[in-house]
Amino acid sequence: MSDTDTKEPIIGAGVPRIDGPDKLAGRANYAADNLPPNMAYGYGVFSTIAKGKVTRIKVDEAKRMPGVIDIFHHGHFPSLYRTPSSFVQGNKVEETRLPFEDERVYYEGQFVALVVADSFENARAAARHVEVEYAPESAVANLAQGLEDNGTQAGGGHARGDAASAFDSADTTIDVTYHTPVETHNPMEMHASVAYWDAQGNLTIYDASQGVVVERNALSKIFAIAPERITVHAPYIGSGFGSKLWTWPHAIATAAVSRELGRPVQLVVPRQQMFTTTGHRPETRQRMRLATDGNGKLVSLRHEAINTTSFTDQYVETCGSVTKSLYSCPDLTVSHATTQVNRGTPTSMRAPGAAPGLFALESAIDEMALAAGVDPVQFRLDNYAERDESQDLDFSSNHIVEATKQAAERFGWHERNPQIGSMREGREIVGYGMAACNWEALKRPCDARVSLRADGTAFASCATQDIGTGTYTIVAQAVSDVTGIPVDRITVKLGDSSYPDGPISGGSWATATTLPAIAGAARNALDELKRYATGSNGIFAEASADDLSVADGALRYDGKQASFAEVLDAARYGSADGEAHTEAADSKYSYRSFGAHFVEVRWDPGISHLRVSRVVSAIDVGKVINETTARNQVEGAVVMGVGMGLFEATEYDERNGRPVNNDYAEYVVPVHADQPEIDVILLDYPDLAFNEYGARGIGEIGITGLAAAIGNAVHHATGKRIRELPITLDKLMDDVPQAQSA
């Protein structure tokens, strides 16, 4: 904050989104809204088998259809290079296999051809007349088949002590297995790319991307040109939930086809293929073995997870990433493994690893508490780790005990009757459940630029993205915090790879990474402005830069004040500019965010109706930068967690690996009628060891543990321990084997 500012601080205030007016007025251009002159339109032809080979593609009829320009496939496509797909190098892609690389088919919905025409309608019509012949092979359709056919591939883990021996000698033990299905991201904005090349061979691409810098670097490798010759734009994104983190084949194909045709090309992935070729959260099987001593303290914990992955890439869903550090336990083993199936490559989905992992862990913790005869809240309070035992490090900041107690008090946990099915209101049986939530706090290197302009405004830029979470607004808040310039006088530009390098928008690290760089750039711009002010032609020529103070967009000295604009005008400069670079977080501490969910469910056995009626969530994510957008992030994550717990599952035909509900009609997500009453408590303890603002990310943590809290509440209401998501009504019926009481 500026040093003489007495107004309410801008950091923490619920500032309205500065990008809101453009979105409401339709001025915000998303990827498919960009329409360069002479643009052609692509439409995919997608495999109708899950495994096999393309033996023949007949395109003659389709080529004769109106407006068709060309049809590309494995026999007619430019030669490209693979990228190393390295996270460290910053050139990662989702599928390392290039589009149309060969005739192999690895999953249904894979691109096997691409029709390009003069209009979207003509391209789509012609695509339906491309005839593809296959030599199909028997597909591996699900995790069980993958284990039987392919076994597993190791995916890493963590161990300390001797968990097996401690388990065998413990007072109380449980050994249970949990299952989570494939979930599909389904952001409202479909994946889309618009690409064109100029006469000098430079590529411009508008893409629905959560990482424009990484996409630029990957395309540089694929097309073997310098990164400086590629510009990736993603100023607005209709969310992504992780599916837009890295580059998919459709973006590569769009750029390649545009170069071949010498004109701009647009390609939008249809909704059905967003279930097949743009990622998903993989299916998991998680075995949990927990043990306690006679005092209810954990003495052994084993979390063994297997997830499905594709035949082209290994993706590890790190379900035990939270297990190794959330609870204190001297003897612990976490292991991850994968098994190959004929589905597209999985990818990160909101809180990857932790969301399915905490369903298993927090369900098992609940089962362990009941087996030990301890209240589930008290059991957690007794066993929360005070430091990160997996790294032998102190937590930089950890208020999970307070979060749990505050949420329990607000929720009314003390009114809970622990007897199964004992709490009723009218026809409904009321169930109470809770779970801890947890997510790692990450901070990456970042560059930023800030200009203080002669008209009294400020300009800030960084190549990070705003995926709908409010990044534009918090960047403006940071500039205002340093300079005192009102937020409405600050222009923020994001989502352009030509701006200073910024992080991907994922993993809850954009805020913690970007704000320190923005603040540093603003301070450097102020330093330059002070040099102008104290120069020979400056307004404060008699002073030194250190004598000047800053407040409300002005410099002050010895009772005299001059606005930034006046300082620049006197020195005859158009702007004072600053850049900054910040590094990743150090390794002195374990950086994590913490919280707890409390859930009330209502079960009406007469009409077999289950609903989540109320959620109280207390979240400890360090300093809250914008109270409104932070609360909104948790509320949205809670709703997504309700979907995970009760509704969402992408289903595949076990005979052939085909997705059978790959549309919004049959892939069930929560609607307005499913929304519970949501009460969010934000603890707001700055984590100054992590960064200067003390802010940790908030986008991921809200979904973690929520499905487990629902499952625990369902058990309290019905006596049914559902260990396979989603918790559908058939699993609550007594004549279904998996629904029998625990």
Helices and strands as residue ranges (DSSP letters): H 20-25, G 31-33, E 40-46, E 52-58, H 60-63, E 68-73, E 104-105, E 111-117, H 120-127, E 131-136, H 143-150, E 153-160, H 163-168, E 172-180, E 192-197, E 203-207, H 212-223, G 227-229, E 230-233, H 249-261, E 265-268, G 271-275, E 284-292, E 298-309, H 323-326, E 332-340, H 354-372, H 376-383, H 400-411, G 413-415, E 424-425, E 428-440, E 446-453, E 458-461, H 471-483, G 487-489, E 490-493, H 510-533, G 545-547, E 549-551, E 554-557, E 560-563, H 564-571, E 575-582, E 592-604, E 609-620, H 627-646, G 672-674, E 677-682, G 701-703, H 706-718, G 729-732, G 737-739
